[in-house]
Amino acid sequence: MKAAVYRRYGPPEVVQIENVKKPTLKKNEVLIKIHATTVSAGDWRARSLTVPKGFGLIARILIFGLLRPRHPILGSELAGEIEAVGTDVTKFKVGDQVFAFPGFGPGCHAEYIAMPEEGRIAPKPANLSFEEAAAISFGGTTALGYLRDKAKIQRGERVLIVGASGTVGSAAVQLAKHFGAEVTGVCSTANLELVRSIGADRAIDYTKEDFTQSGETYDIILDATGDASFPKCENALKPGGRLLLAVANPPQMLEAAFGSKPDNKKVLAGHAKVTAADLRLLKQLSEAGQFKPVIDRCLPLEKIVEAHALVDTGRKKGSVVITVSHDDRA
């Protein structure tokens, strides 16, 4: 089968299309024929080893691979259809259209992937294309993990999203609105209308206004860019306010775990657990018209280098989607 493979760390050009062995199906697994996937910020970090300061060696040893990539096929989310099922599988059948979030491991930048039926797989939203469904999981589950699980968001709270036009930020805007919050999005001039169009009550142009100096205060500030810190945002948080750091370095992680803040303010960071139930919730919200992933553009698998280069710029809107075509050599 075709797959986008990288054998060393580096720029987008280290990713090349190769023919690799098609996955062998275990009894409890389903074989998914991938129609669409994405190149995410996570793929950029894994390929280039661009991680928050202090995490470089830890990331190599525990996640990516010390000397060379441990998992040469990137891609953490997908949409496609079930082509085959193991003998013990009961939840899915051949022909089911699904979306999934296997995360990092056997990657999604390929024609096929095998996953346990108990993995993070859900029926594809009926109203979304494969391209749209492929872009749900990474941003949607990250936003859920921070807003719902870490911050315990409540109806009527004031929420500010830094990086509101990106994959995580655009998902956070929509999900915060779903939870009944008043939402302000921070973005560049070019993305103001986009952020308003996905539900933000207000959009702030960071090139013209510094939200930390405006005098406005918020119950929750979610930073999806890695640019925020507690000292910077402290005065913009209400008493009891929560600063959510989707991108955090080791000192910030320690601060989140052990730091004591005035007025019961909190810094929350770290990994959020993702389950198949989260995907099913995102499916329900998508079909109800309350959540739709923002897509910058769709490119074929053969243009994977171009897709990585776009993600490297840090200027994409929402997700960069990869479409996967199939032929008889798969």
N, C-alpha and C positions, 0 to 999 in steps of 0.2 A: 504494500500500500504506500501511497505518497504521505510524506510527513515533512514538516519543517524542523530541521535538526541543528543544534549547535553543539560543537565539540570542545569549544574553548570560550572563555569570557572575552567580551570586547564590544565593538560597535555593531550596528545592525547587520553589517556584511558577514558576520560570523554565522548567521543563520542561513542555511541552504536547504533546498528541497532534495530529499533523498527517497529512495525506495527502501522501506524497512519491512520487517516481518509483521504480518497481521496478527493481532492478539489471539491467543488461544483461550477458549472459553472454559471456565470452571463451572462446577455444578450449580453454584449459587450466584452466578454472574449473568449479566445481559451484555450482548454485543450491540453497541450503538453506532449506527452509520451517521457520521457527523455531517450536517449540512452547513452549520455556521458556528463560529467561535469568535474570540476577541483577542486582541493584543492589549493587555492591561498594564497599569503601572507596576504590578507585581512581576510581569514578564520582563519589563524594562530593568527592574532591579536585579532579577535573577541573571539576565543576560550580561549586564554591564557591571554587576556587583556594586551598584550605587545604592548604598543603604545608609540609614542615619548614622552619624558619627559615633564611633564606639562599638558598632555592631559588625564591622567587617570580618574579623577573624571568627567570631561566634557564628555568623551567617554561613561562612564557608564550611565550618566543621559540622554544624548541626543541621543545616538546611540544604545549601546549594552544592556542596562538594569542595574539598580542600584545594585540590590541584586542577581539577576539571569538573564540568557539570555532572552531578550525580544522575540527573534526569535530563537527557539530551533533547527531549521534546517538551516545549513549553506549552502554555495554554491552560487556564484554570476553569473555564466555563464553556458550555456548548449548548446547542440545540440540534436535534436530529430525530431519528426513528430507530426503534428496536428492530434489528435484523435477525437476531437469534437469541435464544434463551437457554440457560443451563437446565439440566433435568430437575433440579430442586426449586426452580423459580416459580413463584405463584402470583406475584404482584403485577407482573408485566407480561405482555404477549407480543409476538411478532407483529410489526406494523404500528405499534403505539408510537405516537409522536410525543417526545419528551424534551425537557431541558434539564441540565445537570450542572453540578458544581463539584467536580472531583477534587479541586484544589491542586496543589503542586505535587507531582508524582508522575505517573503515566499521563502524558499531556494531551491536550485537546487539539493541537495544531497538526492534525492528521485526519485520515479518512475514517478511521475507526478507533474506538476505545472500548475496553471491557471494564465493567464496574459491577460491584456486588449489588444485588437488588435492594439491599438494606442501605445502600449508600445515598448520597444526596442527589436524588433523582425525583422528578415530579412531572406530571402530565403538562404538556405545553399549553399555555393559555390559548384558547380557541380563537381569540381576536387578534393575535399577534403572529407575524411572520416568523420563520426560523431565525432570520437576522435579528429581529427585535427580541425574540425569546433568548437568544444567545447572550444578550447584553444585560439580562436581568440580575444574574446571581451575584457577581462580584460587588457591584455598587449597592445593590439592594440589601444583601445580607450584612455588609459592613455597616450601612446606615442603621439597620435594625439593631445590630449588636450594640452600637453606641447609644442610640436614642432610647430604645425600649429597654434593653437589658442593663446597660451601665448607668445611664442617667435617669431611668424610670420616668420618662417624659409624661407630663400631665396636661390634660386639656386646659387651654387658656394661658399656658406659659409662653413667654417670649423667647424665641429661638433665633440665633444668628448662625448662619452657615458661611464659613470662610472657604472659598473655592467652590462656589455654588454651581458653576457650569461644568465641572468635571464629572467623572463617573460616580464617585461617592457623593460629592456635593449635590448633584442634581437628583440623585435618589433620596438624599436626606431632606431636601426641600419638600419633595412630594410626600414622603413618609411622615415628616413633622406635621404637615397639613392634615394628613389622614388621622393623626393622633390629636388633632384639635388645637394645634399651636398657632400662634401668630409668628410668621416666618419672615426674616430678613436675610437676603442673600448678598454676599460680597463677591464681586467679580470684576472683570475688565470692562471698559466702555463697550466693546464689541458684543459682549454677552448680556448686557442689561435686559434687553427685550426677551431673550431666551429664558433667563431666570424668572422674569415676571410671568412668562407664558406657561411655565410649569407649576405655578401656584404661589410664588413668593408674594407676600403682601407689599414688600418693599425691596428694591435692589440698590445697593451702594456700589458706586464706582470707586475701587480702591486707588485709582490713579488721581482722584480728585478729593477724596474724603477719607480720613482715618477714623474708623469706627471707635477706636479706643479713646479718641479725643473729643467725641461728639457730645458726651454727657449722657447718652442713652445707655440703659442697663438692660441686661438679659438674664433669664433664668438658666439658659443653656447656650454655650458657644461651642460649636463643633468646627474644629480646624481640620480640613482635608488636605492642606497644602504643606504642612510642616513648618510654617512661618510663625505660628503663634507660640506664646509662652505665658505662664501664669503672671510674671511681673508685667508683661505687656498688657494682658487682658484683665488684670485684677479689678481695676476701677470700672470696667464695663460689665462686671458680674454683680448681680443682686446678692444680698445675703442669702446663703444657701445655694448659690449658683454653682453650676458644674461646667468646667472646661474640659471638653472631650478632644483628645489628641489622637487623631487617626494615624499620624506619623510622629513617632516619639523616639528620642535617643535614650541611652541608658540612664543618665541623670534624671530625665523627665519621668522615666518608668519608676525609678526609685522614689521620686517626689510623689508620684501618683499613689504608690503603695504605702508610703510611710510619712509623707509630709503633712504637717498640721497647718491649716490655713485660717486666717481670721474670718469671723462672721460665718463660720460653718461652710465656707466655700471649698470646693473640691476640684482636684485634677484627676481625670480618669483616662487611662490609657491601657494598652495591651490587647492581646488577642481576645476576640469574642467567639464563643462556640457557635457553630452553624449546624443546623439540622435539616433534614428533609422537610420537616414541618414548616421551617422558615420559607422554603421554596414554595410550598403549597399556599402559604399566606400571600406571597408575592403573586402567585398565579391568580388567587381570588381578587386581589386588589387590581391587577391588570385587567381582568375580565369585567370588573366593576367600573373601569375607567378612572381609577384613582392612582394608578402607577403605570408609567410608560417610560422605558429607558430612552435616554437621549443618545442619538447616534451621530457621530461626526461624519463618518463615511464608511462605505463598504468596499473592500478590496478582495480580489481572489487570492487564494493561498499562494499562487505563484508570485504575488507581489508582497510577500511577507516582509521583505527587507524594507520596502517603502512604508509599510505599516509600522514597523519598529522605529523607523526614522521619525515618523510623525509623532509617535508617543514620546520619543526622546526630547522633542521640542518643549514639552510641558504645556503646550497650547491647544491641545485637542478639546473639543466640546463633547462631553459624555464619552462614549466608547468608540473605539475603532474596531469594526467588525470584519472578520475574515470569512468569506464564503468558500465552501469546499465542494468542488466538483468530483465526480466519480467516473471511473472507466473500468474496463474489463481486467485491468492488471492489478486491481486492488487486492 
